[in-house]
Amino acid sequence: MSTPTPDHVVPATDEVVHFDFDRTRDAVVTVEPGDVVQFECRDATNGQLGPDATVEDVLAMEVEGHALTGPVDVAGAEPGDAIEVEILDLDHEGWGVSYFYPGEQGWGLLDDEFPDAGFHTWDLEGDTAHFGHGIEVPIHAFPGVVGLAPDEPGPHDTTPPRRVGGNLDVKHLTEGATLALPVEVDGGRLSVGDCHAAQGDGEVCVTGIEAPMTVTVRVGLREDARLEGPEFDTAGPFTPTGADEPMHATTGVADDLMRASEQAVSRMVAHLSVERGLTREEAYVLCSAVVDLKVNQVVDRPNWTVSAYLPESVFPE
């Protein structure tokens, strides 16, 4: 199905791109419910890491926050309403990057195991992300940040997600999904950015496949919805590749959810290194892009069970 012609295009110009959420930021445009809006989105680093970047560039980055496009107001939106964002299309530019910071900065799941920064470039071709070594990951693109302005005076950091959305990093917000966000300020102040070509549930190294994209959405308005937080409808995909297929899983068991997650991912990194010949850094990045963390049980006290699922089909036969 072809993407509808947008009623509004919001460009990724310096005047429009911003790095926080703030109710006092003027809307770029006010749209009507039902309008199709196209957001031109820079990559989350605001162009500091391109396809030719290196680990040194990761270390030199000045991180202000995610580079976001907007905000856009929806006519008639008031506190208590919900703004609906239907994802219609995401168009990449042929490249993406994954990276992680030095462990001492405390961003990744396995900071103790990865004291140094890491960087990897992906070639994006059609619906496939090429990792290298013959490894191919299906592209299931989504915007990591879709959010409204909080009522609380700002500015607000883009990193933590909130009741009004933001950095949700829900990989199921792909084409066809609809996200509903509770409105706290008149108009809503909708911003979009941090697009990913693919991501595993967990985003364990702190990035998916980060990429600049053009995101086309249809906005809607539900009056007096009284949502407590973000809600969404999606058809998936619910596996890393979108297919029911053989998986290899590693498991963590601990009395702390984070510790169980760390165990599962650490064991998957070891598996990829030993069985697939990847460097540990490559394995960590691949886990972040394509391995799904799942909480298998929460009732067998005192321990949690968490497993990391790797689709075998991403490897060459």
Backbone as numpy.savetxt, mean C-alpha at the origin, in Angstrom:
# Nx Ny Nz CAx CAy CAz Cx Cy Cz
-13.43 -3.92 -19.52 -14.27 -2.74 -19.52 -13.39 -1.49 -19.52
-13.69 -0.55 -20.39 -12.86 0.64 -20.50 -13.11 1.57 -19.31
-12.08 2.35 -18.98 -12.18 3.30 -17.88 -12.96 4.53 -18.34
-13.94 4.99 -17.55 -14.70 6.17 -17.95 -13.80 7.40 -18.09
-14.19 8.30 -18.96 -13.48 9.57 -19.10 -13.64 10.36 -17.81
-12.54 10.84 -17.23 -12.66 11.55 -15.96 -13.37 12.89 -16.10
-14.15 13.22 -15.09 -14.75 14.54 -15.00 -13.75 15.57 -14.49
-12.76 15.09 -13.74 -11.75 15.97 -13.17 -10.41 15.25 -13.18
-9.34 15.97 -13.48 -7.98 15.45 -13.40 -7.22 16.29 -12.38
-6.65 15.61 -11.38 -5.88 16.30 -10.34 -4.41 16.00 -10.59
-3.64 16.98 -11.06 -2.25 16.72 -11.45 -1.32 16.65 -10.25
-0.20 15.96 -10.44 0.80 15.83 -9.37 1.81 16.98 -9.47
1.31 18.21 -9.40 2.18 19.39 -9.44 2.65 19.73 -8.04
3.67 20.56 -7.97 4.19 20.96 -6.66 3.14 21.69 -5.83
2.20 22.35 -6.50 1.17 23.09 -5.78 0.11 22.16 -5.19
0.03 20.96 -5.74 -1.01 20.02 -5.33 -0.49 18.93 -4.40
0.72 18.45 -4.66 1.29 17.36 -3.85 1.58 17.86 -2.44
1.21 17.06 -1.46 1.42 17.43 -0.05 1.82 16.19 0.73
2.24 16.40 1.98 2.91 15.35 2.73 2.33 15.15 4.13
1.10 15.59 4.32 0.43 15.40 5.60 -1.07 15.54 5.37
-1.83 15.24 6.41 -3.27 15.49 6.39 -3.56 16.70 7.27
-4.36 17.63 6.76 -4.65 18.86 7.50 -5.98 19.42 7.04
-6.89 19.58 7.96 -8.23 20.07 7.63 -8.21 21.49 7.08
-7.14 22.25 7.34 -7.07 23.63 6.87 -6.54 23.75 5.45
-6.06 22.65 4.85 -5.57 22.71 3.48 -6.76 22.87 2.53
-6.68 23.86 1.66 -7.77 24.10 0.71 -7.89 22.96 -0.28
-9.11 22.64 -0.64 -9.35 21.62 -1.66 -8.91 22.13 -3.03
-8.33 21.24 -3.82 -7.93 21.57 -5.19 -9.17 21.77 -6.05
-10.18 20.95 -5.81 -11.41 21.00 -6.59 -12.52 20.39 -5.74
-13.74 20.86 -5.95 -14.92 20.25 -5.34 -15.68 19.51 -6.42
-15.97 18.24 -6.17 -16.62 17.39 -7.17 -18.00 17.00 -6.67
-18.82 16.55 -7.59 -20.16 16.09 -7.25 -20.15 14.58 -7.00
-21.01 14.10 -6.11 -21.14 12.65 -5.97 -21.43 11.99 -7.31
-20.71 10.92 -7.60 -20.84 10.24 -8.88 -19.81 10.64 -9.90
-19.05 11.72 -9.63 -18.02 12.15 -10.57 -16.85 11.18 -10.60
-16.21 11.09 -11.77 -14.99 10.31 -11.95 -13.81 11.26 -11.84
-12.88 10.92 -10.96 -11.73 11.78 -10.68 -10.45 10.99 -10.93
-9.53 11.61 -11.65 -8.24 10.98 -11.94 -7.16 11.69 -11.14
-6.45 10.92 -10.30 -5.36 11.45 -9.48 -4.03 11.02 -10.10
-3.20 11.98 -10.47 -1.84 11.67 -10.87 -1.00 11.58 -9.60
-0.39 10.42 -9.36 0.30 10.17 -8.10 1.79 9.93 -8.32
2.62 10.70 -7.64 4.04 10.40 -7.59 4.26 9.16 -6.73
5.47 8.61 -6.79 5.75 7.53 -5.85 5.83 8.11 -4.44
5.76 7.25 -3.45 5.66 7.71 -2.07 6.84 8.55 -1.64
8.02 8.35 -2.26 9.22 9.10 -1.87 9.32 10.44 -2.57
8.32 10.80 -3.37 8.33 12.06 -4.11 9.48 12.13 -5.10
9.77 10.99 -5.74 10.78 10.97 -6.78 12.21 10.84 -6.30
12.41 10.63 -5.01 13.78 10.52 -4.50 14.42 9.18 -4.86
13.60 8.17 -5.14 14.12 6.86 -5.53 13.52 6.47 -6.87
14.31 6.59 -7.93 13.90 6.16 -9.25 14.44 4.78 -9.56
14.23 4.31 -10.78 14.68 2.95 -11.14 16.19 2.78 -11.13
16.94 3.87 -11.20 18.41 3.78 -11.19 19.00 4.10 -9.83
18.17 4.17 -8.80 18.65 4.52 -7.46 19.50 3.38 -6.87
20.14 3.68 -5.77 21.01 2.73 -5.07 20.70 2.76 -3.57
21.35 1.88 -2.84 21.20 1.88 -1.38 21.63 3.22 -0.81
22.64 3.83 -1.41 23.09 5.14 -0.92 21.98 6.18 -1.01
21.16 6.07 -2.05 20.03 7.00 -2.18 18.99 6.77 -1.09
18.81 5.52 -0.69 17.90 5.23 0.42 18.40 5.91 1.69
19.69 5.81 1.93 20.27 6.41 3.13 20.19 7.93 3.11
20.20 8.51 1.91 20.21 9.98 1.77 18.82 10.58 1.72
17.78 9.76 1.71 16.43 10.28 1.56 16.03 11.21 2.70
15.29 12.24 2.35 14.64 13.10 3.33 13.15 12.79 3.28
12.67 12.14 4.31 11.29 11.65 4.31 10.40 12.66 5.02
9.54 13.33 4.23 8.58 14.27 4.80 7.28 13.58 5.18
6.99 12.52 4.49 5.71 11.84 4.56 5.41 11.32 3.18
4.35 10.57 3.02 3.97 10.10 1.69 3.60 11.28 0.80
4.02 11.22 -0.46 3.63 12.25 -1.43 2.19 11.97 -1.85
1.27 12.85 -1.49 -0.15 12.66 -1.75 -0.67 13.70 -2.74
-1.67 13.32 -3.51 -2.31 14.21 -4.46 -3.70 14.57 -3.94
-4.03 15.87 -4.00 -5.31 16.37 -3.51 -5.10 17.61 -2.66
-5.99 17.88 -1.73 -7.22 17.14 -1.45 -8.37 17.55 -2.36
-9.33 16.67 -2.44 -10.55 16.88 -3.22 -11.73 16.86 -2.25
-12.60 17.86 -2.39 -13.84 17.88 -1.60 -14.98 17.27 -2.40
-15.91 16.65 -1.70 -17.13 16.13 -2.30 -18.28 17.03 -1.85
-18.97 17.61 -2.80 -20.04 18.55 -2.50 -21.10 17.91 -1.61
-21.43 18.61 -0.53 -22.48 18.14 0.37 -22.01 17.24 1.48
-20.75 16.81 1.45 -20.26 15.90 2.49 -20.14 16.62 3.82
-20.69 16.01 4.87 -20.67 16.59 6.20 -20.26 15.53 7.21
-19.79 15.96 8.39 -19.49 14.98 9.44 -20.69 14.07 9.70
-20.40 12.79 9.80 -21.45 11.78 9.94 -21.76 11.07 8.65
-21.41 11.70 7.52 -21.57 11.05 6.22 -20.39 10.12 5.95
-20.44 9.42 4.84 -19.31 8.61 4.38 -19.06 8.94 2.91
-17.80 9.12 2.58 -17.39 9.26 1.19 -16.97 7.90 0.68
-17.52 7.50 -0.46 -17.17 6.23 -1.08 -16.19 6.48 -2.23
-15.16 5.67 -2.29 -14.14 5.77 -3.33 -14.10 4.43 -4.06
-14.64 4.41 -5.27 -14.62 3.21 -6.10 -13.38 3.24 -6.99
-12.53 2.24 -6.86 -11.29 2.18 -7.64 -11.62 1.67 -9.04
-11.38 2.51 -10.04 -11.70 2.14 -11.42 -10.49 1.66 -12.21
-9.33 2.28 -11.98 -8.17 1.95 -12.80 -6.91 2.48 -12.14
-5.81 1.75 -12.30 -4.48 2.21 -11.91 -3.52 1.92 -13.05
-2.78 2.93 -13.45 -1.90 2.83 -14.61 -0.47 3.15 -14.18
0.43 2.16 -14.27 1.82 2.36 -13.84 2.66 2.94 -14.97
3.92 3.26 -14.66 4.82 3.89 -15.62 6.00 3.00 -16.02
5.90 1.69 -15.74 6.90 0.76 -16.22 8.00 0.40 -15.24
7.98 0.98 -14.06 9.02 0.65 -13.08 8.46 0.79 -11.67
9.12 0.10 -10.76 8.81 0.21 -9.34 10.04 -0.13 -8.53
10.02 0.22 -7.26 11.14 -0.06 -6.38 10.64 -0.61 -5.05
11.48 -1.42 -4.42 11.27 -1.86 -3.05 12.54 -1.55 -2.27
12.39 -1.22 -1.02 13.57 -0.86 -0.23 13.26 -1.04 1.25
14.30 -1.07 2.03 14.12 -1.05 3.48 15.23 -0.23 4.12
14.92 0.31 5.28 15.82 1.21 5.99 16.76 0.41 6.91
17.85 1.04 7.37 18.69 0.36 8.37 17.85 -0.05 9.58
18.17 -1.22 10.12 17.37 -1.76 11.21 17.25 -0.85 12.40
18.27 -0.04 12.65 18.24 0.83 13.82 17.12 1.87 13.75
16.58 2.11 12.54 15.50 3.07 12.41 14.14 2.50 12.81
14.04 1.17 12.92 12.84 0.56 13.49 11.62 0.52 12.61
11.80 0.41 11.28 10.64 0.41 10.39 10.20 -0.99 9.96
11.13 -1.91 9.75 10.79 -3.23 9.22 10.45 -4.23 10.30
9.90 -5.36 9.88 9.54 -6.41 10.84 10.78 -7.10 11.38
11.83 -7.24 10.54 13.03 -7.98 10.94 14.22 -7.04 11.10
14.03 -5.97 11.83 15.10 -4.97 11.98 16.37 -5.56 12.59
16.21 -6.48 13.54 17.39 -7.06 14.19 18.21 -7.90 13.22
17.58 -8.46 12.20 18.29 -9.31 11.24 18.86 -8.53 10.07
18.38 -7.30 9.86 18.82 -6.51 8.71 19.28 -5.13 9.18
20.53 -5.06 9.68 21.03 -3.78 10.19 21.27 -2.75 9.10
21.48 -3.19 7.85 21.78 -2.28 6.75 20.56 -2.07 5.86
20.56 -0.96 5.13 19.48 -0.66 4.19 19.57 -1.59 2.98
18.45 -1.72 2.26 18.41 -2.52 1.04 17.56 -1.84 -0.02
17.83 -2.18 -1.29 17.11 -1.55 -2.40 17.01 -2.53 -3.56
15.86 -2.50 -4.25 15.66 -3.38 -5.41 14.75 -2.68 -6.42
15.12 -2.78 -7.70 14.31 -2.22 -8.79 13.54 -3.32 -9.50
12.29 -3.04 -9.80 11.43 -3.96 -10.54 11.11 -3.36 -11.92
11.06 -4.21 -12.93 10.55 -3.81 -14.24 9.08 -4.20 -14.30
8.22 -3.22 -14.56 6.79 -3.47 -14.66 6.39 -3.50 -16.13
5.82 -4.61 -16.55 5.45 -4.79 -17.95 4.03 -5.35 -18.01
3.10 -4.51 -18.46 1.71 -4.96 -18.51 1.22 -5.32 -17.13
0.86 -6.58 -16.94 0.34 -7.05 -15.65 1.36 -7.86 -14.86
2.64 -7.71 -15.20 3.69 -8.51 -14.56 4.80 -7.63 -14.03
5.25 -7.93 -12.82 6.42 -7.27 -12.22 7.58 -8.25 -12.26
8.67 -7.86 -12.92 9.84 -8.71 -13.07 10.84 -8.39 -11.96
11.13 -9.39 -11.13 12.03 -9.24 -9.98 13.49 -9.48 -10.36
13.72 -10.37 -11.32 15.04 -10.89 -11.63 15.07 -12.37 -11.28
16.12 -13.09 -11.74 16.24 -14.53 -11.49 15.06 -15.31 -12.08
14.37 -14.72 -13.05 13.21 -15.38 -13.63 11.95 -15.30 -12.79
12.00 -14.59 -11.68 10.85 -14.48 -10.79 9.90 -13.40 -11.32
8.63 -13.77 -11.47 7.62 -12.85 -11.98 6.44 -12.80 -11.01
6.06 -11.59 -10.63 4.97 -11.38 -9.68 3.81 -10.70 -10.40
2.61 -11.26 -10.34 1.46 -10.60 -10.96 1.21 -9.23 -10.34
0.92 -8.25 -11.17 0.61 -6.91 -10.68 -0.86 -6.86 -10.26
-1.08 -6.50 -9.01 -2.41 -6.20 -8.49 -2.28 -4.83 -7.81
-2.39 -3.78 -8.61 -2.06 -2.44 -8.15 -3.16 -1.87 -7.25
-2.73 -1.04 -6.30 -3.67 -0.36 -5.41 -3.00 0.87 -4.81
-3.78 1.87 -4.42 -3.22 3.01 -3.70 -3.09 2.69 -2.22
-1.88 2.80 -1.67 -1.69 2.51 -0.26 -2.33 3.52 0.65
-2.42 4.77 0.19 -3.02 5.84 0.98 -4.27 6.36 0.27
-5.39 6.21 0.92 -6.65 6.85 0.51 -7.27 7.35 1.81
-7.33 8.67 1.97 -7.78 9.15 3.26 -8.40 10.53 3.21
-9.14 10.83 4.26 -9.76 12.13 4.45 -9.03 12.88 5.56
-9.34 14.15 5.71 -8.71 14.96 6.76 -9.40 14.70 8.10
-8.62 14.47 9.15 -9.21 14.35 10.48 -9.75 15.70 10.96
-10.72 15.64 11.85 -11.25 16.87 12.45 -10.25 17.51 13.39
-9.44 16.69 14.04 -8.45 17.22 14.99 -7.46 18.13 14.26
-7.16 19.30 14.84 -6.21 20.21 14.18 -4.90 19.52 13.86
-4.35 19.81 12.68 -3.13 19.17 12.20 -1.97 20.12 12.18
-0.95 19.80 11.38 -0.91 18.70 10.41 -0.69 17.33 11.07
-1.09 16.29 10.33 -0.98 14.92 10.82 -0.06 14.11 9.92
0.81 13.34 10.54 1.73 12.44 9.84 0.93 11.47 8.97
1.46 11.18 7.78 0.77 10.24 6.88 1.01 8.78 7.23
1.98 8.47 8.09 2.34 7.07 8.31 1.25 6.25 8.99
0.71 6.67 10.14 -0.29 5.80 10.77 -1.66 5.95 10.11
-2.34 4.84 9.84 -3.73 4.93 9.39 -4.62 5.41 10.52
-5.79 5.93 10.15 -6.70 6.51 11.13 -8.14 6.10 10.84
-9.02 6.57 11.68 -10.45 6.34 11.49 -10.92 6.82 10.12
-10.32 7.89 9.62 -10.72 8.47 8.33 -9.90 7.90 7.18
-9.21 6.80 7.41 -8.41 6.16 6.36 -6.97 6.61 6.41
-6.40 6.84 5.25 -4.99 7.22 5.16 -4.15 6.04 4.69
-3.06 5.79 5.41 -2.09 4.77 5.00 -2.57 3.37 5.40
-3.67 2.95 4.81 -4.26 1.66 5.14 -3.43 0.50 4.62
-2.81 0.66 3.44 -2.00 -0.40 2.83 -2.77 -1.71 2.73
-4.04 -1.62 2.36 -4.86 -2.81 2.14 -4.73 -3.21 0.67
-4.08 -4.32 0.43 -3.78 -4.70 -0.95 -5.02 -5.12 -1.75
-6.15 -5.27 -1.07 -7.37 -5.67 -1.76 -8.16 -4.47 -2.30
-7.62 -3.26 -2.15 -8.28 -2.08 -2.70 -7.83 -1.88 -4.15
-8.00 -2.93 -4.92 -7.62 -2.94 -6.33 -8.81 -2.51 -7.19
-8.60 -2.53 -8.50 -9.66 -2.17 -9.43 -10.94 -2.94 -9.13
-12.04 -2.22 -8.97 -13.32 -2.82 -8.66 -13.72 -2.73 -7.20
-12.77 -2.43 -6.32 -13.07 -2.30 -4.89 -13.68 -0.93 -4.61
-14.48 -0.86 -3.54 -15.05 0.41 -3.09 -14.77 0.58 -1.61
-14.12 1.69 -1.27 -13.76 2.01 0.10 -14.67 3.12 0.61
-15.24 2.93 1.79 -16.07 3.95 2.43 -15.33 4.51 3.64
-15.27 5.84 3.73 -14.54 6.51 4.79 -15.46 7.49 5.53
-15.42 7.48 6.87 -16.25 8.42 7.62 -15.74 9.85 7.49
-16.65 10.77 7.25 -16.32 12.19 7.07 -16.28 12.87 8.43
-15.20 13.63 8.67 -15.09 14.40 9.92 -15.10 15.90 9.68
-14.82 16.35 8.45 -14.84 17.79 8.15 -15.66 18.00 6.88
-16.25 19.16 6.75 -17.07 19.45 5.58 -16.27 19.25 4.30
-16.85 18.54 3.35 -16.18 18.27 2.08 -15.34 17.01 2.10
-14.81 16.66 3.26 -14.03 15.44 3.42 -12.54 15.61 3.24
-12.10 16.35 2.20 -10.68 16.55 1.91 -9.98 15.21 1.59
-10.33 14.62 0.45 -9.82 13.32 0.02 -8.45 13.46 -0.65
-7.48 12.68 -0.18 -6.14 12.61 -0.78 -5.80 11.17 -1.11
-4.98 10.98 -2.16 -4.62 9.65 -2.66 -3.13 9.61 -2.97
-2.49 8.47 -2.74 -1.08 8.32 -3.09 -0.51 6.99 -2.63
0.82 6.89 -2.63 1.54 5.70 -2.16 1.11 4.45 -2.91
1.15 4.50 -4.24 0.66 3.38 -5.04 1.65 2.22 -5.05
1.10 1.02 -5.05 1.88 -0.22 -5.06 1.46 -1.07 -6.24
2.44 -1.63 -6.94 2.13 -2.58 -8.01 1.75 -3.94 -7.44
2.30 -4.27 -6.29 1.96 -5.50 -5.58 2.46 -5.35 -4.15
1.89 -6.15 -3.26 2.31 -6.15 -1.86 1.78 -7.41 -1.20
2.60 -8.01 -0.37 2.11 -9.10 0.46 1.38 -8.55 1.67
0.42 -9.31 2.18 -0.22 -8.92 3.44 0.84 -8.91 4.53
1.10 -7.74 5.06 2.15 -7.57 6.05 3.12 -6.48 5.66
3.44 -6.39 4.35 4.40 -5.38 3.86 5.63 -5.36 4.77
6.23 -6.54 4.96 7.09 -6.79 6.10 8.40 -6.02 6.11
8.94 -5.64 4.95 10.21 -4.89 4.97 9.96 -3.39 5.04
8.73 -2.95 4.93 8.18 -1.59 5.04 7.73 -1.04 3.69
8.04 -1.73 2.59 7.56 -1.29 1.28 7.03 -2.48 0.49
6.07 -2.20 -0.40 5.68 -3.16 -1.42 6.49 -2.85 -2.66
5.87 -2.96 -3.83 6.49 -2.48 -5.06 5.98 -1.06 -5.25
6.79 -0.10 -4.82 6.39 1.31 -4.84 6.54 1.87 -6.25
5.52 2.59 -6.72 5.55 3.04 -8.11 4.66 4.26 -8.31
5.09 5.18 -9.19 4.19 6.27 -9.58 3.07 5.72 -10.45
1.87 6.21 -10.27 0.72 5.72 -11.03 -0.31 6.82 -11.21
-1.19 6.58 -12.16 -2.39 7.39 -12.31 -3.57 6.57 -11.83
-4.30 7.12 -10.87 -5.40 6.41 -10.21 -6.72 7.07 -10.59
-7.62 6.29 -11.14 -8.94 6.80 -11.52 -9.99 6.20 -10.59
-10.81 7.07 -10.00 -11.82 6.63 -9.04 -13.16 7.30 -9.35
-14.20 6.70 -8.83 -15.51 7.36 -8.81 -15.86 7.63 -7.36
-16.21 8.87 -7.05 -16.53 9.21 -5.67 -18.04 9.21 -5.47
-18.44 8.77 -4.30 -19.85 8.76 -3.95 -20.04 9.33 -2.56
-21.28 9.53 -2.17 -21.59 10.10 -0.87 -22.76 9.34 -0.25
-22.55 8.86 0.98 -23.62 8.23 1.75 -23.93 9.14 2.93
-25.09 9.74 2.90 -25.45 10.67 3.96 -25.80 9.92 5.24
-25.36 10.51 6.35 -25.68 9.98 7.68 -25.34 8.50 7.81
-24.18 8.11 7.29 -23.76 6.71 7.31 -23.32 6.26 8.70
-22.75 7.19 9.47 -22.32 6.91 10.85 -21.36 5.73 10.94
-20.38 5.68 10.04 -19.36 4.64 10.10 -18.42 4.90 11.27
-17.95 3.83 11.89 -16.96 3.95 12.96 -15.54 3.97 12.42
-15.35 3.48 11.20 -14.02 3.43 10.60 -14.15 3.01 9.15
-13.02 2.84 8.46 -13.06 2.44 7.05 -13.74 1.08 6.86
-14.52 0.97 5.80 -15.11 -0.29 5.38 -14.95 -0.40 3.88
-14.83 -1.63 3.36 -14.67 -1.75 1.92 -15.30 -3.04 1.40
-15.65 -2.99 0.13 -16.12 -4.15 -0.62 -15.09 -4.46 -1.69
-14.75 -5.73 -1.82 -13.71 -6.12 -2.77 -13.94 -7.54 -3.25
-13.50 -7.80 -4.46 -13.52 -9.16 -5.00 -12.13 -9.78 -4.96
-11.22 -9.16 -4.22 -9.88 -9.70 -4.09 -8.90 -9.07 -5.05
-7.84 -9.78 -5.38 -7.58 -11.21 -5.15 -7.20 -11.51 -3.70
-7.49 -12.74 -3.30 -7.25 -13.13 -1.92 -6.07 -14.07 -1.76
-5.31 -14.28 -2.82 -4.01 -14.93 -2.74 -3.01 -14.00 -3.41
-1.71 -14.17 -3.16 -0.73 -13.25 -3.73 -0.78 -13.14 -5.24
-1.14 -14.21 -5.93 -1.16 -14.18 -7.39 -2.57 -14.08 -7.96
-3.57 -14.20 -7.11 -4.94 -14.18 -7.58 -5.47 -15.53 -7.99
-4.71 -16.58 -7.76 -5.12 -17.93 -8.15 -4.99 -18.88 -6.97
-5.85 -19.89 -6.93 -5.68 -20.98 -5.97 -4.56 -21.87 -6.49
-3.50 -22.01 -5.73 -2.31 -22.68 -6.25 -1.47 -23.19 -5.10
-0.46 -24.01 -5.40 0.42 -24.50 -4.34 1.16 -23.36 -3.65
1.24 -23.46 -2.34 1.95 -22.49 -1.51 2.96 -23.23 -0.64
4.05 -22.54 -0.32 4.93 -23.01 0.73 4.78 -22.04 1.89
4.59 -22.57 3.09 4.36 -21.71 4.24 5.34 -22.02 5.36
5.76 -20.97 6.03 6.55 -21.09 7.25 5.72 -20.52 8.39
5.94 -21.02 9.59 5.05 -20.72 10.70 5.81 -20.18 11.90
5.16 -19.26 12.61 5.67 -18.77 13.88 4.66 -19.01 14.97
5.13 -19.40 16.14 4.27 -19.63 17.30 4.89 -18.90 18.48
4.13 -17.98 19.07 4.65 -17.20 20.19 3.48 -16.60 20.96
3.77 -16.13 22.18 2.72 -15.51 22.99 2.55 -14.03 22.68
3.18 -13.58 21.60 3.08 -12.20 21.14 2.88 -12.22 19.63
1.89 -11.48 19.14 1.56 -11.52 17.71 2.73 -11.08 16.84
3.42 -10.03 17.25 4.54 -9.55 16.46 5.68 -10.56 16.45
5.93 -11.18 17.58 7.01 -12.17 17.64 6.67 -13.37 16.76
5.44 -13.82 16.77 5.05 -14.93 15.90 5.20 -14.54 14.43
4.86 -13.30 14.10 5.02 -12.82 12.72 6.49 -12.77 12.34
7.33 -12.29 13.24 8.77 -12.24 12.98 9.32 -13.64 12.71
8.90 -14.61 13.52 9.38 -15.98 13.32 8.99 -16.50 11.94
7.74 -16.29 11.56 7.26 -16.81 10.28 8.03 -16.21 9.12
8.26 -14.89 9.15 8.95 -14.22 8.04 10.44 -14.56 8.05
11.05 -14.61 9.22 12.46 -14.97 9.31 12.70 -16.36 8.72
11.80 -17.28 9.00 11.94 -18.64 8.47 11.69 -18.68 6.96
10.83 -17.77 6.46 10.63 -17.69 5.01 11.86 -17.10 4.32
12.47 -16.11 4.93 13.72 -15.57 4.38 14.77 -16.67 4.28
14.89 -17.47 5.33 15.85 -18.58 5.31 15.50 -19.58 4.22
14.23 -19.89 4.06 13.79 -20.83 3.01 14.17 -20.31 1.63
13.90 -19.04 1.36 14.20 -18.47 0.05 15.69 -18.43 -0.22
16.46 -18.22 0.81 17.92 -18.18 0.65 18.48 -19.57 0.37
18.03 -20.55 1.12 18.58 -21.90 0.99 18.01 -22.62 -0.23
16.70 -22.56 -0.40 16.04 -23.36 -1.44 15.98 -22.67 -2.80
16.02 -21.33 -2.79 15.87 -20.60 -4.06 17.11 -19.79 -4.44
18.12 -19.80 -3.58 19.38 -19.17 -3.92 19.38 -17.65 -3.91
18.41 -17.03 -3.27 18.38 -15.58 -3.19 19.28 -15.10 -2.06
19.79 -13.88 -2.19 20.46 -13.28 -1.05 19.40 -13.01 0.02
19.84 -12.84 1.24 18.88 -12.56 2.31 18.15 -11.24 2.04
18.85 -10.27 1.48 18.22 -8.99 1.18 17.15 -9.15 0.10
17.47 -9.92 -0.94 16.48 -10.18 -1.99 15.27 -10.93 -1.41
15.54 -11.89 -0.55 14.45 -12.67 0.04 13.53 -11.80 0.88
14.10 -10.89 1.64 13.31 -9.99 2.49 12.39 -9.10 1.64
12.96 -8.54 0.57 12.17 -7.70 -0.34 11.06 -8.51 -1.00
11.38 -9.72 -1.45 10.37 -10.55 -2.11 9.24 -10.90 -1.13
9.59 -11.18 0.10 8.56 -11.44 1.11 7.59 -10.26 1.23
8.14 -9.06 1.21 7.30 -7.87 1.38 6.37 -7.68 0.20
6.78 -8.16 -0.99 5.99 -7.94 -2.20 4.97 -9.03 -2.47
5.24 -10.27 -2.00 4.38 -11.37 -2.47 4.00 -12.39 -1.40
4.59 -12.33 -0.21 4.26 -13.30 0.85 3.14 -12.73 1.72
2.11 -13.54 1.95 0.99 -13.14 2.79 1.15 -13.69 4.20
1.06 -12.81 5.19 0.99 -13.23 6.58 -0.47 -13.47 6.95
-0.72 -14.58 7.61 -2.08 -14.89 8.05 -2.05 -15.32 9.52
-2.98 -14.78 10.28 -3.15 -15.20 11.66 -4.01 -16.45 11.65
-3.41 -17.58 11.99 -4.13 -18.85 11.89 -5.03 -19.12 13.09
-4.60 -18.66 14.28 -5.47 -18.84 15.44 -5.09 -17.83 16.52
-6.11 -17.42 17.30 -5.89 -16.46 18.39 -6.43 -16.98 19.72
-6.90 -18.25 19.75 -7.61 -18.75 20.93 -6.84 -19.79 21.73
-5.75 -20.30 21.19 -5.01 -21.34 21.89 -4.00 -20.71 22.84
-4.53 -20.07 23.86 -3.71 -19.32 24.81 -2.68 -20.22 25.48
-1.45 -19.71 25.68 -1.08 -18.30 25.54 -0.48 -17.95 24.17
-0.46 -18.87 23.23 0.28 -18.63 21.99 -0.62 -18.32 20.80
-0.08 -17.48 19.91 -0.67 -17.18 18.61 0.05 -18.04 17.56
-0.65 -18.34 16.47 -0.02 -18.99 15.31 -0.15 -18.06 14.11
0.98 -17.76 13.49 1.02 -16.92 12.29 1.82 -17.67 11.23
1.31 -17.70 10.01 2.03 -18.35 8.92 2.28 -17.38 7.78
3.39 -17.59 7.08 3.77 -16.79 5.91 3.62 -17.67 4.68
2.78 -17.25 3.73 2.43 -18.05 2.56 3.13 -17.52 1.31
3.89 -18.38 0.65 4.63 -18.03 -0.55 4.05 -18.78 -1.75
3.57 -18.08 -2.80 3.08 -18.77 -3.99 4.24 -19.31 -4.82
4.20 -20.58 -5.11 5.29 -21.22 -5.85 5.34 -20.77 -7.31
4.23 -20.25 -7.83 4.16 -19.94 -9.26 4.99 -18.73 -9.67
5.49 -17.95 -8.71 6.28 -16.78 -9.10 7.67 -17.18 -9.58
8.06 -18.43 -9.35 9.39 -18.89 -9.74 9.34 -19.56 -11.11
10.44 -19.48 -11.87 10.47 -20.17 -13.16 10.39 -21.67 -12.96
9.79 -22.37 -13.92 9.66 -23.82 -13.80 11.02 -24.50 -13.99
